[in-house]
């Protein structure tokens, strides 16, 4: 399923609708170039989960936690992760065991570690405002049927 958004606000709104459909243990594998909008859509996902909009890029921290009473969102940046030892240091496996919802930027860098049932969100920057977003891996995100 592909959706085109024409502003950051539309991308956040799409993320919010995605967040409302997520379940504990869901893993989102983001794909997209630098500046594509991965953190922007994650902000919307956080809002949809009821965790607020205080989402920042985990570029320097590698992982940001957004905790709620029912669901928690763990936002990873795997850009600088080069192997399983680095991945272990992020707490990746612990968060999966805990049943957290994971949003993984640069997921291609840990493709071998991603769960088979991961939801893939590919974001392509068309221009300063426009994004083409494709969601695959879970039919609950087929907005043509819902």
Backbone torsions as a table, in degrees:
resi	resn	phi	psi	omega
1	UNK	NA	130.5	179.9
2	UNK	-117.3	138.9	176.8
3	UNK	-132.2	140.5	174.9
4	UNK	-108.4	128.2	174.2
5	UNK	-110.3	151.8	-173.6
6	UNK	-118.2	10.4	177.6
7	UNK	-165.3	163.6	175.2
8	UNK	-60.6	-37.4	179.7
9	UNK	-62.2	-40.7	177.2
10	UNK	-66.9	-37.6	178.6
11	UNK	-66.2	-41.4	176.8
12	UNK	-63.5	-43.1	179.3
13	UNK	-61.3	-40.4	175.7
14	UNK	-62.3	-45.5	177.4
15	UNK	-58.3	-40.1	179.2
16	UNK	-61.4	-43.1	179.1
17	UNK	-66.7	-34.0	175.7
18	UNK	-66.0	-47.3	-178.9
19	UNK	-56.6	-37.4	-179.6
20	UNK	-66.0	-21.1	-178.0
21	UNK	-99.5	-5.6	-176.6
22	UNK	-76.8	149.0	178.2
23	UNK	-117.2	158.1	175.4
24	UNK	-51.9	137.2	178.2
25	UNK	87.7	-7.1	177.2
26	UNK	-66.1	143.6	178.4
27	UNK	-124.6	126.9	178.5
28	UNK	-105.8	124.0	176.5
29	UNK	-101.2	105.4	178.4
30	UNK	-83.6	141.2	172.1
31	UNK	-132.3	135.0	179.4
32	UNK	161.5	150.3	-178.9
33	UNK	-67.6	168.7	174.8
34	UNK	-55.8	130.2	179.4
35	UNK	80.7	10.3	-178.4
36	UNK	-71.5	-31.1	-179.4
37	UNK	124.3	17.8	-178.4
38	UNK	-62.6	-43.0	178.5
39	UNK	-71.5	-34.7	178.4
40	UNK	-61.8	-47.9	179.8
41	UNK	-68.6	-30.9	176.2
42	UNK	-65.7	-35.1	175.5
43	UNK	-58.9	-43.7	177.6
44	UNK	-65.1	-40.5	177.8
45	UNK	-59.7	-43.3	178.7
46	UNK	-60.9	-42.7	177.4
47	UNK	-61.0	-46.2	179.8
48	UNK	-61.4	-29.4	177.4
49	UNK	-82.4	-5.1	-179.0
50	UNK	81.5	22.4	-175.8
51	UNK	-103.7	2.6	178.8
52	UNK	89.7	-178.8	-174.0
53	UNK	-113.2	16.4	-177.7
54	UNK	-84.4	53.7	-177.7
55	UNK	-98.5	130.5	176.7
56	UNK	-124.9	160.6	179.7
57	UNK	-66.0	134.5	177.5
58	UNK	-88.0	24.2	-175.1
59	UNK	-53.2	-45.8	-175.8
60	UNK	-94.0	-27.5	-179.5
61	UNK	-89.3	-16.1	-175.6
62	UNK	73.5	-32.9	-179.6
63	UNK	-148.6	134.9	173.5
64	UNK	-121.8	136.7	179.4
65	UNK	-106.2	136.6	174.1
66	UNK	-127.3	103.1	-171.8
67	UNK	-98.3	139.1	173.8
68	UNK	-128.9	172.1	-179.4
69	UNK	-71.0	-29.9	-178.7
70	UNK	-107.0	-46.1	-177.1
71	UNK	-128.8	148.6	176.2
72	UNK	-126.5	141.7	178.2
73	UNK	-109.9	126.1	177.4
74	UNK	-114.4	120.1	-172.5
75	UNK	-109.1	114.8	-176.9
76	UNK	-106.8	149.5	166.5
77	UNK	-121.6	109.3	-175.9
78	UNK	-98.3	16.9	-176.4
79	UNK	-56.5	-41.3	-176.5
80	UNK	-98.9	7.2	178.9
81	UNK	-81.5	127.1	-174.2
82	UNK	-118.6	-5.1	-179.2
83	UNK	-171.6	179.1	-175.3
84	UNK	-64.9	-31.9	177.7
85	UNK	-63.8	-44.7	177.5
86	UNK	-62.4	-41.5	-179.4
87	UNK	-62.0	-41.6	179.4
88	UNK	-59.5	-38.6	-178.8
89	UNK	-66.1	-20.9	-179.5
90	UNK	-79.6	-14.1	-175.5
91	UNK	83.0	11.5	-175.3
92	UNK	-48.5	-51.9	-175.7
93	UNK	-67.9	-35.9	178.4
94	UNK	-63.0	-42.9	179.7
95	UNK	-64.7	-37.3	177.5
96	UNK	-64.6	-46.2	178.5
97	UNK	-60.1	-34.7	-178.7
98	UNK	-73.0	-15.0	-179.6
99	UNK	84.0	19.3	178.0
100	UNK	-70.2	157.7	171.1
101	UNK	-87.0	126.4	-178.0
102	UNK	-107.8	135.4	172.0
103	UNK	-117.8	112.1	-169.4
104	UNK	-114.4	105.1	173.7
105	UNK	-77.9	147.5	-177.8
106	UNK	58.3	41.2	-178.3
107	UNK	-61.1	-24.2	179.5
108	UNK	-61.9	-23.8	178.9
109	UNK	-72.7	-16.1	177.7
110	UNK	-128.5	33.5	-174.9
111	UNK	-52.0	-38.4	-179.1
112	UNK	-67.6	-22.2	-178.1
113	UNK	-95.6	-13.0	-177.2
114	UNK	-70.3	138.6	176.9
115	UNK	-60.8	148.0	-179.4
116	UNK	-60.5	-30.9	-176.1
117	UNK	-93.4	20.4	179.7
118	UNK	-63.1	145.1	174.7
119	UNK	-88.9	123.9	-179.3
120	UNK	-99.4	127.9	174.3
121	UNK	-119.8	110.3	178.7
122	UNK	-101.3	129.2	-177.7
123	UNK	-120.9	126.4	177.9
124	UNK	-116.7	125.1	178.0
125	UNK	-79.7	118.8	178.5
126	UNK	-90.2	-46.8	174.9
127	UNK	-153.8	-167.9	-175.5
128	UNK	-55.1	-32.4	-175.3
129	UNK	-112.6	-25.8	-170.1
130	UNK	-95.3	133.5	177.5
131	UNK	-129.8	138.8	171.6
132	UNK	-103.5	119.6	-173.0
133	UNK	-119.8	126.0	178.6
134	UNK	-117.4	128.9	-179.6
135	UNK	-115.8	125.4	178.7
136	UNK	-135.7	159.9	172.0
137	UNK	108.1	-10.6	179.7
138	UNK	-156.7	120.2	-174.3
139	UNK	-68.3	-12.5	176.7
140	UNK	-66.5	-11.7	177.7
141	UNK	-103.9	15.3	175.1
142	UNK	-85.0	90.1	-174.6
143	UNK	-69.8	-9.4	175.8
144	UNK	-77.2	-16.9	-178.1
145	UNK	-108.0	-14.3	-175.4
146	UNK	-99.0	NA	NA
